[in-house]
Amino acid sequence: MPFLDYVTLYTIAKEAVMEPTQLLESILQKIVKNILAAYPNTKINVEIRKLNPPLGGEIAHSAVKWESDEN
C-alpha cells in the first residue's frame, strides 16, 4: 500500500472546492476521482461537510460521504 502525501490530498481537496458548484456531490466526485488518479487501487473514505447550509432552518451541517470498495 502506498503512503499518502497529505500535501497532495490537501491540494486535491482545495482545487475541488475552489471551483464554483451547486452540489456537494459534484465536489466529492472531483476529490474521489483525483485521489484515485494519484493513488490507484487504494481504499479511501471521503466525507465533506458544508457548515450552516442555506436550507431555511437551523442546520449544523450537510454532508456527503463516499467509501471505496474493498481492493
Protein Blocks (a to p, Z undefined) as FASTA:
>chain_A
ZZddfklmmmmmmmmmmpgcfbfklmmmmmmmmmmmmmghiacddddddehiaehpacfb
acdddddddZZ
